[in-house]
Amino acid sequence: MVAHFHVWLTFALVGAYELLTRVFRTAAQRVRTAFASYEQTAEEDEGTERSSN
């Protein structure tokens, strides 16, 4: 009986860790994508300012 509890507890902890890791990876990907988009927009804006001067 105790062995079954140990197996389920381990399974639940690993599953929770995997879900939490997925949330962090998804959030980090969104941040990286948003930052890259922001940098690209800033570079394009600098390029148009330089060419208009």
C-alpha angles and dihedrals in degrees: 000000000000091000091056091050090051092051093049092045091052091046092050093049093049091047092050090049091051092050092048091048090051090053092051093046092049092048092047091050091052091049092049092047093048092047093049090049090049092049092048091051091048091050091049090049091051090049093053092047092051094047093048092053 
